Amino acid sequence: MTSLILTLNAGSSSLKTALYEASAEGAPLMTGLIERIGTAPFLKAKWANGATVERSIGHPEAGHAGAMKAVLDLVLEGAPDAHIDAVCHRIVHGGTERTDSIVLTEPLMKELAALAPYAPLHQPHNLSGVRGAMEAFPDALQIACFDTAFHRGHPWVNDTFALPRAYYDKGVRRYGFHGLSYDYISTKLAADYPDLYAGRVVVAHLGNGASMCGLLGGRSIASTMGFSAVDGLPMGTRTGQLDPGVLLYLMTEEGMNADAITDLIYKRSGLLGLSGVSNDMRTLEESDDPAAAEAIDYFVFRIRRELGGLAAALGGIDGLVFTGGIGEHSALVRERVCEGMGWIGISIDTAANTQNGPDLTGPGGSVTVLALATDEEGVLAREARRHLAA
């Protein structure tokens, strides 16, 4: 009976999963993705033997719980005799103390549930996945990897807000997210681009959730996301950076309460709110609606603005890495981000960009520009193996 690791990575509108052999590193036995949860959930999966599965799942209102059930059904259908020894979960928020992956216990589950207000779009779904996996695989080791852990070494100035210090002590600080993705990219740079790894690199994780991170010697120095996963860049349905005075206005003049504001800034804003068309960059790029073009304009503008800020935080820039669904696949976004950035040493090769790289560095560019696929599932599997061997 083969010993296996199952990974679960719940995003705001997606659920990624993969199945790995526990005994040795290697390509996954199965990869799966459920997209557009909450609207038109659809499962795509591929097994190592070439078999594929594509199907709609349940009703949109089933949400992440329905998606989790579809993943479990997929595993039981494709590998009915497999033994799941470990399930490794991406958990968005680990609080101030979690700097490494950890085996989940009931006290820790309660601790993590208390962090749900910090990441309301993700944390409940992450923990729901844990509960579902505990029920489906009661003998498996349940392991948590935290998106915030990668950023816990930030300098104090990149970790705080200009509020009374008592709030910082209570945990009101800049956490940063997408840590598993940045962890993978850092490891990839160390292996394949060691000189770049040792330098100053800005990584742009662009997808339905989007953020950017400044790496110095492979370590996170600054991130565009702050206290919550709604800060920084505009995203599929999230606002990104927003003047807090706007929230006060919504409360006092529009009569909106916390629930209404949460729904607005997390679920009805971003690319969807700006365009009125879609939260999906693929749909926006294909649309002839002027508002769709304006949404892309704003997305690109904010990336360029944060790129300059992170370069300043790093004291310069040696490399720019695009990753995430949009970063890996949208030649248009990459081209427009890099356009006219020669002043900072960035030049992009049009032909290489059309082919999605990986090396996009243009003629005369002093900054290495890359498009790299991230692998959060690979990081989860790595951590699961480490805990199984302990």
N, C-alpha and C positions, 0 to 999 in steps of 0.2 A: 504493500500500500504506500503510495507516494505521499511524502510529507510536503505540504504546500503552505504558502503565505498568500493571504488575500489582502489587497490594499483597497481602501475606500477614501475617496477624495471628493467631498461634497462642496460644490460651489454655490453661488447664489441662484443659478438657474441650470446647473448641470451636476451630474454625478459621474465621476470617472472611477473605473475599477480595473484591477489587473490581478492575475494569478501567477505566482512564481513558485519554482521549486525552492524548498527551504535549504536544501543541502549545498547548493552552489549558486554563485552569481551567474547570470545569463539573461537572455531575452525572456520576456514573459510568455507563459503558456497560453494566456488569453488576455486581450485588452478589450475594454468596453467603455462606451460613453453614452450617457443619456443626456440629450440636449433639450432645451426649451421647456424645462420643468415649469409647470404652472400655466403653460399656454397650449403647447401641442407636443407633449413628451414623446420622444422617439429613441429607441435603443438601437445602437450599432455595436456589434462585437465581432471579434475575429479570433479564432483559435490558431495555434501554431501549426496545425495540420492543414490550414487553409480554409477550413469551414467558417462561414460567416453567418451572422444572425442580424436581421434588420426587421424591426417591427414597432408599431405604435404600442404604447403601454397605457392601459387604464384610461382614466379620465383626468383632465388637467387639474381638477380640484383635489386629486389624490396627493399632489405635491411630492415632497421628498420622501414621504413614507411609502408612497406607491412606487417611486423609483428604487428605493431600497429593496422592496419586495421583488422587483423585476431583476435586480442584480443577484439576489439569493436564488431565485428560480433559475437564472442563467447558469450559475455555478453547479447547481444540483442536476440540471439537464446535461451539461457538457462534461462534467466530471463526477458522476454519481458515486464512484468508489474512492474518491480522493479524501485524504484526511487533512483538514485545515488545522495546522498547529498554531498559527498566529494570524491575527487580523490587525493590520496597522492602519490607524485612522489619522487623516489630516484634521487637526483641531485648530481652528483659526486663532483662538486667544488662550494664552497660557498665563496671563497676568505678569506680575513684576518679577517673580522668582523662578519661573520655568525657563531654563536655558538649554535643556536637553530633552530628548524623548524619554518616556517613562511608561511603566506598566500601569494600567488603569485599575483603580480600586474604587469601592463605593465612596469612601471619604473624598477621594480626588474627583469623582464624578460630581459630587455636591459642590465642591470648590469651583469646578469649571462651569457648572450650571449658574452659579452666582455671577459669572462674568458675561452672561448673555446680554445685559444692557450695553456692554461695550461693543458687541458684534451681533446685533439682533438679526441680521440677515443670514448669518452663518452658524453661530454657536448652537442654537437649538437644533438645526439640521444635522450638524456634526454629531451631537450627543444622541440624537435619535438614531443615527446610523450605528453608534456604539451599542445602544440597547438592542437594536435589531440583530446585530452580529452576536451579541451575548446570548440571545435567545436561540439563534440558529446554530451557533457553534459554542456550546457551553463549556467545552473542555479546552478551547483555544486560548492562547495568551492574547489579551487585548492591549494594544500599545497605542499611545498617543504621541504624535509629532506636532509641534506647535509652530504656526506661522510666525508668531511673535518672537520665538526664541532666537532666531538668527540676528535680530536687531538689538538684543539686550546689552550689547557692549558699546552702544552709542556714547559719544562724549555728552556731558551734561547739557551743553547748550543745544544739542540736537535732540534732547530727550525731554525738554521741559517747555511749559508755557509761562508767560509773564503773569501768572496768578500768584496770590499769596502761597508761600511755600507749604502750608498745611495741606493744600490740595495735592501737591506733588507727592507728599508723604502718604496720602490716601490712595494714590494710584492714578491720579489724573495727570497723565504724561503722554508723550509721543511713543507709541509702541512700534509702529511699522508692521506691515503684513506681507503676504506672498513669500514668506521666509523659505519655504521648501523649494520654490522655484529659484530663488537667489542662491540657496545652498547648492543646488545642482549646477547652476551656471558657474559659480565660483569653483566648484570641483572640476568642471569641464575645462575651464580656463587653466587651472593648475596642471591638468594632464596634457592639454593640446596647445596651449598658448602661454607657457610659463613666464615669458618676459612680460606679457600683458597682465597676467595674474599679479605679478609683483608691483604693478603700477596703479594708475588711477582710472577706474572704469565706471561708467554709468550704464546700468542695466535698465532697460525699459520693458517691463512685463505688461504687455498691452492685450487686453481681452475684455470680456464683459465686466470683469473686475480689472482695474488698471492701476499700476503704481510704478514708480521709478526708485532706484536705489543707487547710492554712491558707494563703490567698493574701493578700499585702499588695502593692497596686499591681500585681497580676497575677503576682507572683513567689512561688514556694514558700518559706514560712518554716518550716513544720513539717508532718510527715506521721505518720499512725498506724502505717504500716509501717516496719520498722527494718532490721536486718541482712539479713533474708530476707523473702520474700513470704508468710510464715506468721504474721507478727506483727500486732498491732493488733486489728481487728474479727474476729469469727467469720465464717467464709466457708462455701461450700458443703460442703467436706470438710476444711477447715483450721481449726485450733484458734483462731487469733488469739492474743491475749495469754495467756501461760501462765507461771506461776511456775517459774523454772528448777529449783527444788527438786523439782517434780513429775518432771522428767526424771531427776534423781538418784535419786529413789525408784524409778522404773521400771527403772533400771539395777541398783540394789542389791537391791531387794526382789522385783521381777518378773523379773529376769534378762534384760531386753531389751537387745539390742545396738543399734548405730547404725541398721542397716537396719530393724529392727523398729520403732524409735521414729520413724524417718522415715516409714514407712508409716502409722503411727498418727496422727501429727500433721498429715500432709499429705493423706491419702487416706481416713481412717476417722473423722474428727472433725467439727467444725463443725456445720452444720445436720443433716447426715446422722447424725453420731454422737449428737447430742442428741435427735433425734427418733426414730431407728430407722426412719424412713419414707422420707425422700428428702433429697437435697441441693438440690432445686429448690423455690424459694419458691412457685411456682405450685401445685405439688402439696401443699405444706404448708398453704397457705391454703384449699385445697379439702378437706383431711383433717379428719375428726372425731376423730382420735386425740388425746388430751390431751397426749401427748408432742410432737406437731407444734406445738400451741399454745405449749407451753413453749419450744420451740426459737425460735419467732418472738419470744416475750417476751425471751429472752436477747439475740437479735440486736438488737432495738430498744433494750434497756437499754444495751448497749455503744455503740451509735451515740450515744445521748443523753449518755453519760458522756464520750465522746471529743469530742463537740460542745462541751461545757463547757470541756474542757481546751484545745482549739484556740482557742476564743474568748479564753481567758486568755493563751495564747501570742501572740495578735494584739493584745492590749490592748483587746479589744472586738470587736463583730461588726456588720457592716452588711448582710451578705447570706448566705443559705444556699442552695446549689444542689444539687439531687438529680440524679444522672445514673447511667449504667450500666443494665443490664437491669432490676434491681429498682427502682432509683431513678427510672427513667423511667416504669415501668409499674405499680408497686404502690402504689395509693392507700392501702391499709391501712397499709403500712409508713410512708409519708410522714405520714399522719395521726397515727399513734401516736408517731412521733419528735417531732412538733411539739406534741402534746397537753400542756397544762400548762406550756409553756415561755414563758409571758407574762413571767415574771420576767427573761428575757434579751431581751425584745422581739419574740419570735416568735409570730405568730398565723397560722393557716392558714384559707383560705376553702374550706369543705366542697364547694361546687358546683364551683369551679375545680379542686379536687383530684380530684374524680370524673372530670373531663374531661382530666386529666393536664396542666393548665396551658396555657401555660408559666408564667404569673404566678399563684402560689398565695397571695400575701400576703393575710392576713385583716384584718378591721376592727381598727383600733387598733394594728396591728403596726408597729413601727419598723424591723424587719429585713425586707428584701426576700427573699421565698422563691420560688424558681424550680424548675421541672422542665425540664431541657434535655437533648435528645438529644446524646450525644457522637458524635464522628466521628473515630476514630483512623485510619481508612483515608484520610480527607481530609488528615490531617497527613502520612501516609506519601506520598501523591501529591504534596503540596506540596514535600516534601523531595526527592523523585525529580526533579521538574521543576527544582529549584534545581541539583542536581548535573548534570543533562543540559545545562543552560545554561552551566555553568562552563567 
